[in-house]
């Protein structure tokens, strides 16, 4: 694995001047230029893309972020927003010649409005902290990425994060009611779900920081369900588990979550957290049902019947919250757990139609055998969101290249079966090259026109999402000569 944007920050007199300007508008200690401290921010959770930022800033208010962005505009310097750095697509990869805006100090829950079932939080608040703030009142925040204890709501907005329970409750975009943002020009504006006209709020959620920086989020709160039932079903093969999933959904039951892990993922989880899943399982299925107690009881009985008919050799139902947590422990630890059985690994994220799961999983097995690369499968089975973990030894010559080949081919399989190259991890820098596999040049040009409407100078998280960014104002589909802004010296081609 190699650095993608260079390991050393591009200092120079201009960046030094910018650092001094930034220090004048930010609290003491909020501007980082020390090379050793800068390395703390050289990557997100996707560690094989690295770039040391030119300058890091730690603002505490929306006004401070706006001031930072205006200074960046004055100098034509790119800026990238970063939350907790848990992303898995290189979406928060910094620029060596730019400013990294870290929102970790903006972590206040500003308002809890239970009558209207909403809360207002700053972008540095962790996902789980929202639920913890309202749980005593019988409410919770539904989106629940596996990293919910550490990932921040600002990053969730950028990536439109999901989680195990998105099958029933949807993604971040379904739970954000309003955003305060700093635009790429440095203005503070509010986007609201009730605004007339175009859905600018919907466009911003999932835009991966390319349309501006989130400074305040109004989220929807849900009433805690009357009953929650969590079941674990063990199968001899992943095909049997797949049949159970199809039968459950086909029977009209929509679980809150339905997750599957194969034998290799189970092995990793067992080594990491001793989750005590049934011995000899080729796959385990975790099904969680919630709602009115009577309805949940009926659905639970039906799910048990379906699993047994599909070949389950063991069923467990959590008797209390502690047992429920124990069932989920292995699944939530899966990504990190594979580090116990492999020196290095790639976390992939693709989507296929649920009916295509058996064929795609069989193809992944063939790819694994052909390339001599193990693949552990963990996925949101209910909506076909795959998270193959491609395992390799980075000390072995050629292993990293073979792993990358398998990882890319998995995305090809997703597209070939009518799916997507990402379900919830985003495109970032890691998957930008795969966008043309899903979209035509005209499609990509149209998307970039949306970006240009927000960010005419291309300074907000440049180099992400699009494989070949074009300058705003360039005629779609025509790429020749220099843009007038470049010729005039008022913009750079980032």
C-alpha positions in Angstrom: 0.0 0.0 0.0 1.4 3.4 -0.9 0.6 7.0 0.1 -1.9 8.6 -2.4 -1.2 12.3 -1.9 2.3 12.4 -0.5 3.4 12.0 3.1 4.9 15.4 3.7 2.8 18.6 4.1 3.4 21.3 1.5 4.5 24.1 3.8 6.0 27.1 2.0 5.5 30.8 2.8 1.9 30.9 1.7 0.8 28.1 4.1 2.7 29.7 6.9 0.9 32.9 6.3 -2.4 31.1 6.3 -1.5 29.4 9.6 -0.8 32.8 11.2 -4.1 34.1 9.8 -6.0 31.1 11.2 -4.4 31.5 14.6 -5.8 35.1 14.7 -9.4 33.9 14.4 -9.2 30.7 16.5 -8.7 30.0 20.2 -5.2 29.4 21.5 -3.8 26.0 20.6 -6.4 25.5 17.9 -4.0 25.6 15.0 -1.6 22.7 14.5 1.5 23.0 12.3 3.9 20.7 14.2 4.9 17.9 11.8 4.7 15.2 14.4 1.2 16.2 15.6 0.0 16.6 12.0 0.7 12.9 11.4 -2.1 12.1 13.8 -4.5 13.2 11.0 -2.9 11.6 8.0 -5.6 9.1 7.3 -9.1 7.9 8.4 -10.1 4.4 9.1 -8.9 3.4 5.6 -5.2 3.4 6.4 -3.7 2.6 3.0 -4.4 6.1 1.8 -2.3 8.6 3.7 -1.5 12.3 3.4 -0.2 14.6 6.1 -2.3 17.8 6.2 -0.6 21.1 5.6 -2.4 22.7 8.6 -4.9 21.3 11.1 -7.5 23.5 12.9 -9.7 22.7 15.9 -12.6 25.2 15.8 -15.3 25.3 18.5 -18.1 27.3 16.8 -19.7 27.7 13.4 -18.4 31.2 13.3 -14.9 30.0 13.7 -15.4 27.4 10.9 -16.8 30.2 8.6 -13.8 32.3 9.3 -11.5 29.4 8.5 -13.3 28.8 5.2 -13.2 32.4 4.2 -9.4 32.5 4.8 -9.0 29.4 2.6 -11.1 31.1 -0.1 -8.9 34.2 0.1 -5.8 32.1 -0.6 -7.4 29.6 -2.9 -6.4 26.8 -0.5 -8.4 23.5 -0.3 -10.0 22.4 3.0 -11.3 19.1 4.3 -13.7 18.5 7.2 -13.0 15.6 9.6 -14.9 14.2 12.5 -13.6 11.2 14.5 -11.6 9.7 11.5 -13.5 6.4 11.5 -14.5 6.6 7.8 -13.7 3.7 5.6 -13.4 5.3 2.1 -10.7 7.9 2.5 -13.4 10.6 2.6 -11.6 12.6 5.2 -8.1 12.2 3.6 -6.5 15.6 4.1 -4.6 17.7 1.5 -0.9 18.2 2.0 -1.4 21.7 0.6 -4.5 22.5 2.5 -6.3 22.9 5.8 -8.0 20.1 7.7 -11.0 21.3 9.8 -11.4 18.9 12.7 -14.8 19.2 14.5 -13.9 17.1 17.6 -14.3 20.1 20.0 -17.8 20.7 18.9 -19.5 18.0 20.9 -22.4 19.6 22.8 -26.0 18.3 22.8 -27.6 21.7 22.4 -31.3 20.9 22.8 -33.5 17.9 23.4 -37.1 18.6 22.4 -39.1 15.5 23.4 -42.6 16.9 22.6 -41.5 17.3 19.0 -39.2 14.2 19.1 -36.0 16.0 18.0 -32.6 16.9 19.3 -30.1 19.5 18.1 -26.4 18.5 18.4 -23.0 19.7 17.2 -21.1 17.7 14.6 -18.6 16.3 17.1 -21.2 14.5 19.2 -20.8 10.8 18.9 -23.7 8.7 17.4 -24.3 6.8 20.6 -24.2 9.9 22.8 -27.5 11.1 21.2 -29.3 7.9 22.3 -27.6 8.1 25.7 -28.9 11.7 26.2 -32.5 10.7 25.6 -32.7 7.0 26.7 -33.8 7.9 30.2 -36.9 9.5 28.7 -37.8 6.5 26.5 -36.3 7.7 23.2 -33.4 6.8 21.0 -31.6 7.8 17.7 -32.1 5.0 15.2 -29.0 5.0 12.8 -26.4 2.8 14.5 -23.1 2.2 12.6 -20.9 -0.4 14.1 -18.5 2.4 15.2 -21.4 4.3 16.9 -19.5 4.6 20.2 -16.8 6.7 18.5 -18.1 8.0 15.1 -19.6 11.5 15.1 -22.9 12.7 13.8 -21.1 15.2 11.4 -19.3 12.2 9.8 -22.6 10.3 9.7 -24.2 13.2 7.8 -21.3 13.3 5.3 -21.4 9.6 4.5 -25.2 9.1 5.0 -24.3 6.3 7.5 -26.6 3.4 8.2 -26.0 0.5 10.5 -27.6 -2.8 11.3 -31.0 -1.3 12.0 -31.2 0.7 8.7 -33.3 -2.2 7.2 -36.4 -1.0 9.1 -35.5 2.5 10.0 -33.5 3.9 7.1 -30.2 5.8 6.9 -29.1 9.1 8.3 -30.9 11.0 5.6 -34.2 9.7 7.0 -33.5 11.0 10.5 -32.0 14.5 9.8 -34.6 17.3 10.0 -32.3 20.3 9.5 -28.6 21.2 9.2 -26.7 24.3 9.9 -23.8 24.4 7.4 -20.9 26.6 6.4 -20.9 26.8 2.7 -17.7 26.6 0.6 -17.8 30.4 0.4 -17.8 30.8 4.2 -21.5 31.6 4.7 -23.5 30.1 7.6 -26.9 28.8 6.3 -29.6 26.4 7.4 -31.1 23.6 5.3 -34.4 22.4 6.6 -36.6 19.4 5.6 -39.6 21.8 5.5 -38.0 24.3 3.1 -40.0 24.6 -0.2 -38.4 23.9 -3.5 -35.5 21.6 -4.2 -34.4 19.2 -1.4 -31.1 20.8 -0.6 -31.0 19.0 2.7 -31.2 15.7 1.0 -28.5 16.7 -1.5 -26.2 17.7 1.3 -26.5 14.5 3.4 -24.2 11.9 1.9 -22.2 14.5 -0.1 -19.0 13.6 1.7 -17.9 17.1 2.6 -17.9 18.3 -1.0 -20.7 20.8 -0.5 -19.7 22.4 2.8 -19.1 21.7 6.5 -21.9 20.6 8.9 -21.9 22.8 12.1 -25.3 21.8 13.7 -27.6 18.9 13.2 -31.3 18.5 14.1 -32.1 14.8 14.3 -35.4 12.8 14.6 -35.8 10.9 17.8 -37.9 7.7 18.0 -39.9 6.3 20.9 -38.2 3.2 22.3 -40.2 0.1 21.2 -42.4 -1.8 23.7 -40.5 -5.0 23.1 -37.2 -6.1 21.5 -36.5 -9.7 20.6 -33.0 -10.8 19.4 -32.5 -14.2 17.9 -29.3 -16.0 16.9 -29.6 -18.9 14.3 -26.7 -21.1 13.4 -26.5 -22.8 10.0 -24.2 -25.3 8.4 -23.8 -23.1 5.3 -24.2 -19.5 4.3 -26.6 -20.7 1.6 -29.0 -22.0 4.2 -28.8 -18.7 6.0 -29.6 -16.9 2.8 -32.7 -19.0 2.2 -33.9 -18.1 5.7 -33.4 -14.4 5.0 -35.4 -14.6 1.8 -38.2 -16.5 3.5 -38.4 -14.0 6.4 -38.6 -11.0 4.1 -40.8 -12.8 1.6 -43.2 -13.7 4.4 -43.9 -10.0 5.0 -41.8 -9.6 8.2 -39.5 -6.6 8.3 -37.0 -7.1 11.2 -35.3 -4.1 12.8 -32.1 -5.8 11.8 -31.0 -9.0 10.0 -27.3 -9.7 9.9 -25.2 -12.6 8.7 -21.6 -13.7 9.3 -19.8 -16.6 7.6 -17.4 -19.1 9.2 -14.3 -17.0 8.8 -15.9 -13.9 10.3 -17.1 -16.0 13.2 -13.6 -17.4 13.7 -12.3 -13.8 13.9 -15.0 -12.6 16.3 -14.4 -15.6 18.5 -10.7 -14.9 18.7 -11.2 -11.3 19.5 -14.2 -11.1 21.9 -15.1 -14.8 22.7 -18.6 -14.3 21.5 -19.4 -18.0 22.0 -21.4 -18.5 18.8 -22.4 -22.1 18.1 -19.5 -24.3 17.3 -19.3 -25.6 13.8 -21.5 -22.9 12.2 -20.9 -22.1 8.6 -23.0 -19.0 9.1 -24.9 -17.3 11.8 -27.9 -15.1 11.4 -28.8 -12.4 13.9 -32.5 -11.3 13.6 -33.8 -8.5 15.8 -37.5 -7.7 16.0 -39.1 -4.8 17.7 -42.5 -3.1 18.2 -45.6 -4.0 20.2 -45.0 -7.0 22.4 -47.8 -9.1 21.0 -46.7 -8.5 17.4 -43.0 -9.1 18.2 -43.9 -12.4 19.9 -45.8 -13.6 16.8 -43.0 -12.6 14.5 -40.4 -14.2 16.6 -42.2 -17.5 16.5 -42.5 -17.2 12.7 -38.8 -16.4 12.3 -37.8 -19.4 14.4 -40.0 -21.6 12.3 -38.5 -20.3 9.1 -34.9 -20.7 10.3 -35.5 -24.3 11.4 -37.1 -25.1 8.1 -34.1 -23.5 6.3 -31.7 -25.8 8.1 -30.7 -24.0 11.4 -29.2 -26.5 13.8 -29.3 -24.1 16.8 -31.5 -21.2 17.9 -30.9 -18.8 20.7 -33.2 -16.0 21.9 -31.9 -13.3 24.3 -33.7 -13.4 27.6 -32.5 -10.0 28.7 -30.5 -7.0 27.6 -27.3 -8.6 28.7 -27.9 -11.7 26.5 -28.9 -9.4 23.7 -25.6 -7.5 24.0 -23.7 -10.8 24.0 -25.4 -11.8 20.7 -24.5 -8.5 19.1 -20.9 -8.4 20.5 -19.4 -10.6 17.8 -21.1 -8.8 15.0 -20.2 -5.3 16.1 -16.6 -6.4 16.6 -16.3 -8.1 13.2 -14.3 -5.4 11.3 -11.6 -5.0 14.0 -11.7 -8.7 14.9 -10.2 -9.9 11.6 -7.0 -8.3 12.8 -6.7 -11.4 15.1 -6.5 -13.8 12.1 -4.8 -11.6 9.4 -1.9 -9.2 9.4 -3.7 -6.8 7.1 -7.2 -6.6 5.5 -9.4 -4.4 3.3 -12.9 -3.6 4.4 -15.2 -3.5 1.3 -18.7 -2.2 1.0 -21.1 -3.0 -1.8 -24.7 -3.7 -2.4 -26.6 -6.3 -4.4 -30.3 -7.1 -4.7 -31.2 -9.5 -1.9 -32.1 -12.2 -4.4 -28.6 -12.0 -5.9 -26.8 -12.7 -2.6 -26.3 -16.5 -3.2 -24.7 -16.0 -6.6 -22.5 -13.1 -5.5 -21.3 -15.0 -2.4 -20.5 -18.0 -4.5 -18.5 -15.8 -6.9 -16.6 -14.3 -4.0 -15.6 -17.8 -2.9 -14.3 -18.5 -6.4 -12.3 -15.2 -6.4 -10.9 -16.1 -3.1 -9.7 -19.5 -4.3 -8.3 -18.2 -7.6 -6.2 -15.5 -6.0 -5.3 -17.3 -2.8 -6.8 -14.6 -0.7 -9.2 -15.3 2.1 -12.4 -13.3 2.3 -14.6 -13.1 5.5 -18.2 -12.1 4.8 -20.2 -9.9 7.1 -23.3 -8.2 5.8 -26.6 -6.6 6.3 -28.5 -9.5 4.8 -31.9 -7.9 4.8 -30.9 -5.2 2.2 -28.0 -6.9 0.5 -25.3 -4.6 1.8 -22.1 -6.7 1.7 -19.0 -6.0 3.9 -16.4 -8.5 2.6 -13.2 -8.4 4.6 -10.3 -9.2 2.2 -7.5 -10.7 4.3 -3.8 -10.8 3.3 -0.3 -10.7 4.6 1.3 -7.4 3.6 4.8 -8.9 4.2 4.2 -11.4 1.5 5.3 -10.1 -2.0 2.4 -9.5 -4.3 -0.3 -10.3 -1.6 -1.4 -6.7 -1.4 -1.9 -6.5 -5.1 -3.9 -9.7 -5.2 -6.0 -8.4 -2.3 -6.7 -5.2 -4.2 -7.6 -7.2 -7.3 -10.1 -9.3 -5.3 -11.5 -6.2 -3.6 -12.1 -4.5 -6.9 -13.6 -7.5 -8.6 -16.1 -7.8 -5.7 -17.3 -4.3 -6.6 -17.6 -5.3 -10.2 -19.8 -8.2 -9.2 -22.1 -5.8 -7.3 -22.5 -3.6 -10.3 -23.0 -6.5 -12.7 -25.8 -7.8 -10.5 -27.6 -4.5 -10.5 -26.2 -3.2 -7.2 -23.9 -0.4 -6.0 -20.2 0.1 -5.2 -21.1 1.5 -1.8 -23.9 1.0 0.7 -22.9 3.2 3.6 -19.1 3.8 3.6 -19.1 6.3 0.8 -17.0 6.8 -2.3 -14.3 9.1 -0.9 -10.9 8.8 -2.7 -10.9 5.0 -2.5 -13.8 4.2 -4.8 -13.8 7.3 -7.1 -12.2 5.2 -9.9 -15.2 2.9 -9.8 -17.8 5.6 -10.4 -17.7 5.2 -14.2 -18.7 1.5 -13.7 -22.0 2.7 -12.5 -22.5 6.0 -14.2 -22.0 7.5 -17.7 -19.9 10.6 -18.4 -23.2 12.6 -18.7 -24.3 11.3 -15.3 -21.1 12.3 -13.7 -21.1 15.7 -15.4 -24.6 16.3 -14.1 -23.6 15.3 -10.5 -20.6 17.7 -10.7 -22.9 20.5 -11.8 -24.7 20.1 -8.4 -21.3 20.3 -6.7 -20.3 23.4 -8.6 -23.6 25.1 -7.6 -22.4 24.8 -4.0 -18.6 25.0 -4.5 -17.7 27.0 -7.6 -14.0 27.0 -6.8 -13.6 23.3 -6.0 -12.0 23.9 -2.6 -14.3 21.8 -0.4 -12.8 18.3 0.0 -11.5 18.2 -3.6 -10.4 14.9 -5.2 -13.2 12.9 -3.6 -16.2 11.0 -5.1 -15.5 11.9 -8.8 -12.8 10.1 -10.8 -11.9 13.1 -12.9 -13.1 16.4 -11.4 -13.7 19.1 -13.9 -13.6 22.8 -13.2 -16.9 24.6 -12.5 -17.9 26.5 -15.6 -16.4 24.0 -18.0 -18.9 22.7 -20.6 -20.0 19.2 -19.6 -18.3 16.6 -21.7 -15.8 19.0 -23.2 -12.4 19.1 -21.4 -9.8 21.2 -23.3 -7.6 24.1 -22.4 -7.5 26.0 -19.2 -10.4 27.4 -17.3 -10.7 31.2 -17.2 -10.3 31.2 -13.4 -7.0 29.3 -13.7 -5.7 31.7 -16.4 -6.6 34.6 -14.2 -4.9 33.1 -11.2 -8.1 33.1 -9.1 -8.4 29.3 -8.8 -6.3 26.2 -8.9 -7.1 23.0 -10.6 -7.3 20.7 -7.6 
